[in-house]
Amino acid sequence: AAHYSLADFEQTLNVSKYRLCRDFSAAFGVSPLQYLNERRLSAARELLLTTDIPVHEIASSVGFDTTNHFISLFKRANGLTPGAYRRQQTHKK
């Protein structure tokens, strides 16, 4: 997976990263980082439900540098840890 930074976009688009953040937030209602994390968490939920891939590998595959950070964000967004989410959802089927 490619890793881009605001500095990369700033240079490529010739627009300050502060303006990029402001305009992005105005257009999408969330910061670029919030948007990216929401997309990553959505991909993680799909992998949790459709594969047996271990949580630490899912964290890495969707772009989180550490499993603990992934688990913390996942729990904040979903109310459950990734493992508990997987168990709860597979029991519903």
C-alpha positions as CSV (number, residue, x, y, z in Angstrom):
1,A,0.0,0.0,0.0
2,A,1.2,3.5,-0.8
3,H,1.8,5.9,2.0
4,Y,1.2,9.5,1.3
5,S,1.6,12.5,3.6
6,L,0.1,15.9,3.6
7,A,3.6,17.2,2.7
8,D,3.4,15.0,-0.5
9,F,0.1,16.5,-1.5
10,E,1.3,20.0,-0.6
11,Q,4.2,19.6,-3.0
12,T,2.3,17.8,-5.7
13,L,-0.7,20.2,-5.7
14,N,1.3,23.3,-4.8
15,V,-1.2,24.1,-2.0
16,S,-0.3,24.5,1.7
17,K,-1.1,21.5,3.9
18,Y,-3.1,23.9,6.1
19,R,-5.3,24.9,3.2
20,L,-5.6,21.2,2.1
21,C,-6.9,20.3,5.6
22,R,-9.3,23.2,5.8
23,D,-10.7,22.6,2.3
24,F,-10.9,18.8,2.9
25,S,-12.7,19.3,6.2
26,A,-15.1,21.8,4.6
27,A,-15.9,19.4,1.8
28,F,-16.1,16.1,3.7
29,G,-17.0,17.2,7.3
30,V,-14.0,15.4,8.8
31,S,-10.2,16.0,8.7
32,P,-8.1,14.0,6.3
33,L,-6.8,11.8,9.1
34,Q,-10.3,11.1,10.4
35,Y,-11.4,10.2,6.9
36,L,-8.4,7.9,6.3
37,N,-8.9,6.2,9.7
38,E,-12.6,5.7,8.9
39,R,-11.7,4.1,5.6
40,R,-9.1,1.9,7.3
41,L,-11.5,0.8,10.0
42,S,-14.2,0.0,7.4
43,A,-11.7,-2.2,5.5
44,A,-10.7,-3.9,8.9
45,R,-14.3,-4.6,9.7
46,E,-14.7,-6.3,6.3
47,L,-11.6,-8.4,6.9
48,L,-12.7,-9.4,10.4
49,L,-16.0,-10.7,9.1
50,T,-14.8,-12.4,6.0
51,T,-11.4,-13.9,6.9
52,D,-9.6,-15.6,9.8
53,I,-6.6,-13.2,9.4
54,P,-5.2,-12.4,12.9
55,V,-6.0,-9.0,14.3
56,H,-2.3,-7.8,14.2
57,E,-2.1,-8.7,10.5
58,I,-5.3,-6.9,9.7
59,A,-4.0,-3.8,11.5
60,S,-0.9,-3.8,9.4
61,S,-2.7,-4.6,6.1
62,V,-5.1,-1.6,6.4
63,G,-2.3,0.8,7.3
64,F,-1.9,1.1,11.0
65,D,1.6,1.2,12.3
66,T,0.9,-0.5,15.6
67,T,-1.7,-3.0,16.7
68,N,-2.4,-1.2,19.9
69,H,-3.3,2.0,18.1
70,F,-5.6,0.1,15.7
71,I,-7.3,-1.7,18.6
72,S,-7.8,1.6,20.4
73,L,-9.3,3.4,17.4
74,F,-11.4,0.4,16.5
75,K,-12.9,0.1,20.0
76,R,-13.6,3.9,20.1
77,A,-15.4,3.7,16.7
78,N,-17.2,0.4,17.3
79,G,-17.6,-0.1,21.0
80,L,-15.8,-3.4,20.9
81,T,-12.2,-4.6,20.4
82,P,-11.6,-6.2,16.9
83,G,-11.6,-9.7,18.4
84,A,-14.8,-9.1,20.3
85,Y,-16.4,-7.6,17.2
86,R,-15.5,-10.6,15.1
87,R,-16.8,-13.0,17.7
88,Q,-20.1,-11.1,18.1
89,Q,-20.7,-10.8,14.4
90,T,-19.9,-14.4,13.6
91,H,-22.3,-15.6,16.3
92,K,-25.2,-13.5,14.7
93,K,-25.0,-15.6,11.5
